[in-house]
């Protein structure tokens, strides 16, 4: 499959880099994947819905270097699956320069008292435990680069720490903490850790959380935050190292 030539004026912040995007067929994940390709990256599209991944593949392939598909259900995957992912990336591409954690699970607002125990555990797992396992597997490969980035998309802990946010809220609290924890552990090495906290976005998650949107004027399309993802994954993201960034859009 031939590559699409970009205009000479197009920014190539991620030229030659390999970027793994989880939850790639989601709202922000898909827009970020496309923006990364436009910035010159080879994007690895990770998600559980193969038909959506296939459609996204066609879009991303037209935007930049040919992407790779990696179908994986993070709800059922174990540590060995993530170790296998890192090994396959090393064999196929010989490098990994960035990971963008977009995957999350949210099935609606429910009191903890009435939440299905299995659903609660699965939601926490996808949003937090699976992200930890994937990070563990990828860190050795990221360390081989002179400059690499691990970016976690996080929600506002003040909002999702309120009543009824259940497993999603618990996972997001941990995910916010994970950014600071990993940064403290790796701040002296080549792997930068940061978080991206978008403002209110038009998304399926938002639709499930709010039957009636308080103020539609506050909502932004996920595309509005795609360039911020590129910035954090590029060398420019060094200024946000160890922080959680909410860009103005």
C-alpha positions as CSV (number, residue, x, y, z in Angstrom):
1,X,0.0,0.0,0.0
2,X,1.5,3.3,-1.0
3,X,2.0,6.2,1.4
4,X,0.3,9.5,1.1
5,X,2.6,12.4,0.4
6,X,1.9,15.3,2.7
7,X,2.4,19.0,1.7
8,X,5.9,20.3,2.5
9,X,4.3,22.8,4.9
10,X,2.7,20.1,7.0
11,X,4.1,19.7,10.5
12,X,6.1,16.5,11.0
13,X,6.4,16.5,14.8
14,X,6.3,12.7,14.9
15,X,8.2,11.8,11.7
16,X,9.8,8.4,12.0
17,X,8.1,7.6,15.3
18,X,6.0,4.6,16.2
19,X,3.0,5.5,18.4
20,X,0.6,3.0,20.0
21,X,-2.9,4.2,20.6
22,X,-5.3,2.2,22.8
23,X,-9.0,2.7,22.4
24,X,-8.1,3.7,18.9
25,X,-11.7,3.4,17.5
26,X,-13.1,5.7,20.2
27,X,-13.9,9.4,19.8
28,X,-10.6,10.9,20.9
29,X,-8.6,7.8,20.1
30,X,-9.5,7.9,16.4
31,X,-8.9,11.6,16.0
32,X,-5.6,11.3,17.8
33,X,-4.5,8.4,15.6
34,X,-5.3,10.4,12.5
35,X,-3.4,13.4,13.8
36,X,-0.4,11.3,14.7
37,X,-0.3,9.9,11.2
38,X,-0.6,13.4,9.7
39,X,2.4,14.4,11.9
40,X,4.5,11.5,10.4
41,X,4.0,8.7,12.9
42,X,3.5,5.0,12.1
43,X,0.4,4.4,14.3
44,X,-0.5,1.1,15.9
45,X,-4.2,1.0,16.3
46,X,-5.3,-1.1,19.4
47,X,-8.9,-1.8,20.0
48,X,-11.4,-4.6,20.5
49,X,-13.9,-3.8,17.7
50,X,-12.4,-5.2,14.5
51,X,-14.9,-3.6,12.0
52,X,-14.3,-0.2,13.5
53,X,-10.5,-0.7,13.5
54,X,-10.7,-1.7,9.8
55,X,-12.6,1.5,8.9
56,X,-10.1,3.6,11.0
57,X,-7.2,1.9,9.2
58,X,-8.4,3.2,5.9
59,X,-8.7,6.8,7.3
60,X,-5.3,6.7,9.0
61,X,-3.6,5.2,6.0
62,X,-4.7,8.1,3.9
63,X,-3.4,10.6,6.4
64,X,0.2,9.4,6.7
65,X,2.4,6.3,7.0
66,X,0.6,2.9,6.8
67,X,-0.7,2.0,10.3
68,X,-0.8,-1.4,12.0
69,X,-3.9,-3.0,13.4
70,X,-3.7,-4.8,16.8
71,X,-7.1,-6.2,17.8
72,X,-7.1,-6.8,21.6
73,X,-9.9,-6.8,24.2
74,X,-8.3,-5.2,27.2
75,X,-11.1,-6.5,29.4
76,X,-9.9,-10.1,28.9
77,X,-6.2,-9.7,28.1
78,X,-3.6,-10.6,30.6
79,X,0.0,-9.6,31.3
80,X,1.2,-12.2,28.8
81,X,-0.9,-10.7,26.1
82,X,0.7,-7.2,26.6
83,X,4.2,-8.8,26.8
84,X,3.4,-10.4,23.5
85,X,2.3,-7.1,22.0
86,X,5.6,-5.4,23.0
87,X,7.5,-8.4,21.5
88,X,5.6,-8.2,18.2
89,X,6.2,-4.5,17.9
90,X,9.9,-4.9,18.5
91,X,10.0,-7.7,15.8
92,X,7.9,-5.9,13.3
93,X,9.0,-2.3,13.7
94,X,12.1,-2.4,15.9
95,X,11.0,0.5,18.0
96,X,8.3,2.1,20.1
97,X,8.4,5.9,20.7
98,X,5.1,6.6,22.4
99,X,1.9,5.2,24.0
100,X,-1.3,7.1,24.1
101,X,-3.7,5.5,26.7
102,X,-7.2,6.4,25.4
103,X,-9.1,3.2,26.3
104,X,-11.7,3.4,29.0
105,X,-14.9,1.7,30.0
106,X,-18.1,3.4,31.2
107,X,-21.6,1.8,31.3
108,X,-23.6,4.5,33.0
109,X,-24.1,6.1,36.3
110,X,-24.9,3.6,39.1
111,X,-24.8,3.7,42.9
112,X,-22.0,1.4,44.2
113,X,-24.7,-0.3,46.3
114,X,-26.5,-1.5,43.2
115,X,-23.6,-2.0,40.8
116,X,-23.1,-5.4,39.3
117,X,-19.9,-6.6,41.0
118,X,-18.4,-8.1,37.9
119,X,-19.2,-5.0,35.8
120,X,-17.6,-2.8,38.5
121,X,-14.4,-4.9,38.5
122,X,-14.2,-5.0,34.7
123,X,-14.6,-1.2,34.5
124,X,-11.8,-0.6,37.0
125,X,-9.7,-3.2,35.2
126,X,-10.0,-1.6,31.7
127,X,-9.4,1.9,33.0
128,X,-6.6,1.2,35.4
129,X,-5.2,-2.3,35.8
130,X,-5.0,-3.0,32.0
131,X,-3.3,0.4,31.5
132,X,-0.7,-0.6,34.2
133,X,0.0,-3.9,32.6
134,X,0.4,-2.4,29.1
135,X,2.7,0.2,30.5
136,X,4.8,-2.4,32.2
137,X,5.2,-4.3,29.0
138,X,6.1,-1.3,26.9
139,X,8.5,0.5,29.2
140,X,11.5,-1.6,28.3
141,X,10.9,-0.9,24.6
142,X,10.3,2.8,25.2
143,X,13.6,3.0,27.2
144,X,15.5,2.1,24.1
145,X,14.7,5.5,22.5
146,X,16.5,8.8,23.4
147,X,13.1,10.4,23.8
148,X,9.9,8.5,24.3
149,X,6.5,9.4,25.8
150,X,3.7,7.8,27.7
151,X,0.5,9.8,27.8
152,X,-2.6,9.0,29.8
153,X,-6.0,10.5,28.9
154,X,-7.6,11.3,32.2
155,X,-11.0,12.6,33.4
156,X,-11.4,15.4,36.0
157,X,-11.1,13.6,39.4
158,X,-13.3,16.2,41.1
159,X,-16.2,15.4,38.7
160,X,-15.9,11.6,38.5
161,X,-15.2,11.3,42.2
162,X,-18.8,12.3,43.0
163,X,-21.7,10.0,43.5
164,X,-22.7,7.3,41.0
165,X,-19.5,7.3,38.9
166,X,-18.7,3.8,40.2
167,X,-15.9,1.8,38.6
168,X,-15.2,4.5,36.0
169,X,-14.7,7.1,38.7
170,X,-12.5,4.7,40.7
171,X,-10.3,3.9,37.7
172,X,-9.9,7.6,36.8
173,X,-8.8,8.5,40.3
174,X,-6.1,5.8,40.1
175,X,-5.2,6.9,36.6
176,X,-4.6,10.4,37.7
177,X,-2.4,9.1,40.5
178,X,-0.6,6.8,38.1
179,X,0.7,9.8,36.0
180,X,2.5,11.2,39.1
181,X,3.7,7.8,40.2
182,X,5.3,6.8,36.9
183,X,6.8,10.2,36.4
184,X,8.5,10.0,39.8
185,X,9.9,6.6,38.9
186,X,11.1,7.5,35.5
187,X,11.9,11.2,35.6
188,X,15.6,10.7,35.2
189,X,15.3,8.5,32.1
190,X,14.3,8.9,28.5
191,X,10.6,8.1,29.0
192,X,8.4,11.1,29.6
193,X,5.1,10.5,31.4
194,X,2.2,13.0,31.3
195,X,-1.5,13.3,31.3
196,X,-4.1,14.9,29.0
197,X,-7.3,16.1,30.6
198,X,-9.6,17.2,27.9
199,X,-12.5,19.6,28.6
200,X,-16.1,18.5,28.0
201,X,-16.3,16.6,24.7
202,X,-19.0,15.3,22.5
203,X,-18.7,11.5,23.0
204,X,-20.7,8.4,23.6
205,X,-19.4,8.4,27.2
206,X,-20.8,11.9,27.8
207,X,-24.1,10.9,26.2
208,X,-24.4,8.0,28.6
209,X,-23.5,10.1,31.6
210,X,-25.8,13.1,30.9
211,X,-29.4,12.5,29.7
212,X,-29.6,16.3,29.3
213,X,-26.4,18.2,28.6
214,X,-26.1,21.2,31.0
215,X,-24.6,23.5,28.4
216,X,-24.0,22.4,24.8
217,X,-21.8,25.5,24.2
218,X,-19.2,24.0,26.5
219,X,-18.8,20.8,24.4
220,X,-15.9,20.4,21.9
221,X,-15.5,17.7,19.3
222,X,-12.7,15.2,20.1
223,X,-10.8,16.5,17.1
224,X,-10.2,19.7,19.1
225,X,-7.8,17.8,21.4
226,X,-6.0,15.7,18.8
227,X,-3.2,18.2,18.3
228,X,-2.6,18.2,22.0
229,X,-2.1,14.5,21.9
230,X,0.5,15.0,19.1
231,X,2.3,17.7,21.2
232,X,2.6,15.5,24.3
233,X,3.9,12.5,22.2
234,X,6.5,14.8,20.4
235,X,9.7,16.3,21.7
236,X,7.6,19.5,22.4
237,X,5.8,17.6,25.2
238,X,8.9,17.8,27.4
239,X,7.5,21.0,29.0
240,X,4.5,19.0,30.2
241,X,6.6,16.2,31.7
242,X,5.1,14.9,34.9
243,X,2.0,17.1,34.6
244,X,-1.6,16.7,33.6
245,X,-2.4,19.2,30.9
246,X,-5.8,20.7,30.1
247,X,-5.2,22.6,26.8
248,X,-7.3,25.6,26.0
249,X,-9.3,25.0,22.8
